[in-house]
Amino acid sequence: MTIFSSAEKRCFFSDELSLSIPADAQEIPDEYHQALLKGQSEGKFIDFSEYPPRLVEVLGKWLSAAELARLIDDKVAVSYMSWVRFEPEYTAREQAAKTFQRAGFQGDPGSWIIRYAETASISHEDAATLIIAKSKQREAALETLAGCRLQKHELMSLQGEECQERYEEIMKIIEKTNAVLESFDSLS
C-alpha cells in the first residue's frame, strides 16, 4: 500500500483505500506515515504546509478549536481507513451468518461460516452467533466514531485549556473505539 500526503486537503491518502488521490498528493514512506500518526496521537500537530509533512510541537500556545476539530477528523479518518480495508469481508461474513441464523442454524452454513468455525475450532452455530455479535459491536463502534466527529463542534464554544481537555476526552473515546475495531481480527 502506498501512502500519499496532500497539503491542499491536509490529510493522507492510500492507493488501495482512497477513491481518488488529489493532484497535489505526494508519496511518503510508510514508516514516516506511521511516525507522524504516532506523534499526532501523542498530542503533536501534523503540519501539511510543506512536503513531507512534519510534526510540530505545540509549546506555550493552545491550538484553536478549528485545529483540534481537524485533528479529530484526521484521527477518525485514519480509523475508517484501517477498518475499510476488510469491510467487504466483514459484510459478507455477517450476511452469511444472518442467513444461517434465519434458517434456524440448519442446512449448509456456507463457506464464510465453515472457514470461521474451523479456524476458531467452534461449531457452525457458535461461529454464526459470534459473527453476528461482532457485527453489532462493529456497528456500535462506527456510530461512536461518527458521534466523536459531531462532538468536535462542542469545541467551538470553548477556549484554551477547557477546549484542550474536551478534545483529549474525545480523542480517548476514539482510541478506545479503535481498540474495539482492531479486535475484529481476533476469532473470539
C-alpha positions in Angstrom: 0.0 0.0 0.0 1.3 3.4 -0.9 0.6 6.4 1.3 0.3 10.0 -0.1 0.2 13.3 1.7 -1.9 16.2 0.4 -1.1 19.8 1.5 -4.3 21.0 0.0 -6.6 18.5 1.7 -4.4 18.4 4.9 -4.6 14.6 5.1 -3.2 11.3 3.9 -4.5 9.1 1.1 -3.9 5.4 0.2 -3.7 4.0 -3.3 -5.6 0.9 -2.0 -8.2 2.6 0.2 -8.9 6.1 -1.2 -11.4 6.5 -4.0 -9.3 9.3 -5.5 -6.0 11.0 -4.8 -5.6 14.8 -5.1 -3.4 16.1 -7.8 -1.0 17.7 -5.2 -0.6 14.5 -3.2 3.0 13.1 -2.9 4.1 9.7 -1.8 5.6 9.3 1.7 7.3 6.2 3.2 5.0 4.0 5.3 7.4 4.2 8.3 7.3 8.0 8.1 3.5 8.0 7.9 3.3 5.8 11.0 5.7 8.1 12.9 3.5 11.1 12.0 0.4 9.3 13.2 2.1 8.2 16.4 3.2 11.8 17.1 -0.3 13.0 16.4 -1.7 10.5 19.0 0.8 12.0 21.5 -0.6 15.5 21.1 1.6 16.8 18.3 0.3 18.6 15.3 0.9 17.4 11.7 1.9 20.4 9.6 0.9 19.6 6.0 2.0 23.0 4.7 5.3 21.6 3.4 6.5 18.3 1.9 7.0 16.0 3.6 4.6 16.9 6.4 6.2 17.3 9.7 5.3 17.1 13.4 5.0 20.4 15.3 5.4 20.7 19.0 2.8 23.0 20.5 4.5 24.8 23.3 3.0 27.6 25.3 0.1 28.0 22.9 -3.2 26.2 22.7 -4.4 25.0 19.4 -7.5 26.7 18.1 -10.9 24.8 18.3 -10.8 24.5 14.5 -7.3 23.0 14.5 -8.4 20.5 17.2 -11.5 19.7 15.3 -9.3 18.9 12.2 -7.2 16.6 14.4 -10.4 14.7 15.4 -11.4 14.4 11.8 -7.9 13.2 10.9 -7.9 10.6 13.6 -11.4 9.3 12.7 -10.4 9.2 9.0 -7.4 7.0 9.9 -9.7 4.7 11.9 -12.1 4.4 8.9 -9.2 3.7 6.5 -8.0 0.9 8.8 -11.5 -0.6 9.1 -12.5 -0.2 5.5 -9.6 -2.5 4.4 -11.6 -5.6 5.3 -15.1 -4.2 5.2 -16.3 -6.4 2.3 -15.1 -9.5 4.2 -16.9 -8.4 7.4 -20.1 -7.6 5.5 -20.1 -10.9 3.6 -19.4 -12.9 6.7 -22.2 -11.1 8.6 -24.7 -11.7 5.8 -23.8 -15.4 5.7 -24.2 -15.6 9.5 -27.6 -13.9 9.4 -28.8 -16.2 6.6 -27.7 -19.2 8.5 -29.4 -17.9 11.7 -32.7 -17.2 9.7 -32.5 -20.9 8.6 -32.5 -21.9 12.3 -28.9 -22.9 12.1 -29.9 -25.8 9.8 -28.5 -26.8 6.4 -25.4 -25.6 4.7 -23.9 -22.7 6.6 -21.8 -21.6 3.6 -18.1 -21.2 3.2 -17.8 -18.0 5.3 -19.2 -19.7 8.4 -17.5 -23.0 7.8 -14.0 -21.4 7.5 -14.6 -19.2 10.5 -15.8 -22.2 12.6 -12.9 -24.4 11.6 -10.3 -21.8 12.2 -11.8 -20.9 15.7 -12.5 -24.6 16.5 -16.2 -23.9 17.3 -19.5 -25.1 15.9 -21.1 -23.5 12.9 -23.9 -22.2 15.1 -21.4 -20.7 17.6 -19.5 -19.2 14.7 -22.6 -17.6 13.2 -23.7 -16.3 16.6 -20.2 -14.8 17.3 -20.0 -13.2 13.9 -23.4 -11.5 14.4 -22.4 -10.3 17.9 -19.2 -8.8 16.4 -21.1 -7.1 13.6 -23.3 -5.4 16.2 -20.1 -4.3 18.0 -18.6 -3.0 14.8 -21.8 -1.0 14.0 -21.7 0.5 17.5 -18.0 1.4 17.1 -18.7 3.1 13.8 -21.6 5.0 15.4 -19.3 6.1 18.2 -16.7 7.4 15.7 -19.4 9.3 13.9 -20.5 10.7 17.2 -17.0 11.9 18.0 -16.9 13.7 14.7 -20.0 15.5 15.7 -18.7 16.2 19.2 -15.9 18.2 17.7 -18.4 21.0 17.2 -18.6 21.3 21.0 -15.0 22.7 20.9 -16.1 25.8 19.0 -17.7 27.3 22.1 -14.7 26.5 24.3 -11.3 28.1 24.6 -7.8 27.4 25.9 -7.4 24.6 28.5 -11.1 23.8 28.6 -11.1 23.3 24.8 -7.9 21.1 25.0 -9.4 19.0 27.8 -12.6 18.3 25.8 -10.5 17.5 22.8 -8.5 15.0 24.8 -11.7 13.4 26.1 -13.0 12.9 22.6 -9.6 11.5 21.5 -9.7 9.0 24.3 -13.1 7.7 23.1 -11.7 7.4 19.6 -8.7 5.4 20.9 -10.9 3.0 22.8 -13.1 2.6 19.8 -10.1 1.9 17.6 -9.2 -0.9 20.0 -12.6 -2.4 19.5 -12.3 -2.2 15.7 -8.9 -3.8 15.9 -10.3 -6.7 18.0 -12.4 -7.8 14.9 -9.3 -9.5 13.6 -9.4 -12.0 16.5 -11.6 -15.0 16.2 -13.0 -14.9 19.7 
